[in-house]
Amino acid sequence: MSLPPRFTRPAEWPFQKIGDEIVVVVPRARLMHRIEGVGVRIWELLERPATVASLVSALESEFEVERETLEADVVGFLEELRERELLEPA
């Protein structure tokens, strides 16, 4: 299953930044998810609708990594978010 062209984080899931990580609560499933590392920055950027390209461009200016590596990592993380129901089409 591929990612939608534009996506965002679900507005209905409460979350809290605690230190260097984010904890997201999915009440209906009674689950909590921890997001760490660069995932925290991606989660922040997903406050507004985004594309893979827009996320990669934003992160590229903040982290020293090759664009191809960054794009693969971003896509992998977004797929994890989708599997956890923490990503939705915008």
Secondary structure, 3 states (H helix, E strand, C coil): CCCCCCEECCCCCCEEEECCEEEEEEHHHCEEEEECCHHHHHHHHCCCCECHHHHHHHHHCCCCCCHHHHHHHHHHHHHHHHHCCCCEEC
